[in-house]
Amino acid sequence: MKKVVLIMAGGIGERLWPLSRENKPKQFLKIIDNKSLIEHTIDRALKITSKENIFIITGRRYKEAFNKYIPSFNKENIIYEPIGRDTAAAITLGILSIREKIKEDAVISILPSDPIIKDEDIFIKTINDSINISKETDNIVTIGINPNRPETGYGYIKLKDNIKDNIYNVDRFVEKPNYENACRFLEDGHYLWNSGMFTWTINNILNSIKKLMPDTYDKFIETLKIKEENKKIEIFNTINKISFDFGIMEKLDNIICLKSSFFWDDLGAFSALGRIYDKDDNNNVVIGNVYAKEACSNIIINDDNKTFIAVDGINDITIVKSNDVILIYPNNKDSKIKDILKDIREKDELKDKRNLL
């Protein structure tokens, strides 16, 4: 059976503003080296299957960004949503479009475009193992990440019985917990982070969507027959906005989880950079043209070579300089970024700053 990879690339990554912008979202950022996050994801996918079997689902608003930042990717394999309606809609459109193109069933791995993944050989083996298990069992196989801290920003997978080695049956999915529950999950040992990666066959995914979300399925079948863009958008606006986990995964009883052993980080906010980059002797994460004197436990990012940032005597502060924006806020208060963006979008006195989003 053919192996296919569908890369989910529709998010903005608001908590990485001002590095991440509407015209250059998170997946196009070069966090680790001179390659963007999505380029790294494509490279990993190429170790799983051939380039003609790698597809991307993203928003139509990112078409220009893809042409600019990923010009070499096969444009026929980029599937554009007219408008975003969360991951259930994105996956449904992606799977239906792929089936229409390849004209056969296939085992498909769904991968987010923007995590940080190290130990790539282990990652590739894990995905190939998930493909083999899904072929053998006809079940959906999800990838769980072994937690190493009480993280409140991720969903969790509760494991049931151990089938063998690192393979488990899934008890249930758990939404992002508060800190107290996250500590309890860590101590319990039966909970893994939900990576958002899973493998199943095209036919099984579509049969489940047709059964559990029939209205969504029927509307997508209708849109595939329509060429007029305004009519498509009109139908898309009526599609239920819900995640694939809520709409499908949490209602299934045949889910298998592979417990991973590779390094994975969702990089949801600047506070995650301390887990990825080496720190200096004073526990600072310093990136770019920066000088920190008598400063401790700061995150300082400067992506503008023409600008020099010098700090002295400050602690526990995040500073980000990107093009025409400087952002400063207390460490581990990443939610404040969304508050700032909300103010820019809604407050009249900031309306002239909306071009900075």
BELMOTA-V944171 format. One record per run of one state. SS is the DSSP state (alpha for helix, beta for strand, coil for the rest). FROM is the first residue (numbers start at 0). LEN is the number of residues. If there is no record, write none. Layout:
ss=<SS,SS>
from=<FROM,FROM>
len=<LEN,LEN>
This chain:
ss=<coil,beta,coil,alpha,coil,beta,coil,beta,coil,alpha,coil,alpha,coil,alpha,beta,alpha,coil,alpha,beta,coil,alpha,coil,beta,coil,beta,coil,alpha,coil,beta,coil,beta,coil,beta,coil,alpha,coil,beta,alpha,coil,alpha,coil,alpha,coil,alpha,coil,alpha,coil,beta,coil,beta,coil,alpha,coil,beta,coil,beta,coil,beta,coil,beta,coil,beta,coil,beta,coil,beta,coil,beta,coil,alpha,coil,alpha,coil>
from=<0,2,8,13,16,20,21,23,24,25,28,36,45,50,53,59,69,74,77,81,85,102,106,112,115,117,119,137,139,146,155,164,166,174,178,188,190,201,212,213,224,228,236,243,247,248,251,254,259,263,265,269,275,284,288,289,293,295,296,298,302,308,312,314,315,316,322,324,330,334,346,347,356>
len=<2,6,5,3,4,1,2,1,1,3,8,9,5,3,6,10,5,3,4,4,17,4,6,3,2,2,18,2,7,9,9,2,8,4,10,2,11,11,1,11,4,8,7,4,1,3,3,5,4,2,4,6,9,4,1,4,2,1,2,4,6,4,2,1,1,6,2,6,4,12,1,9,1>
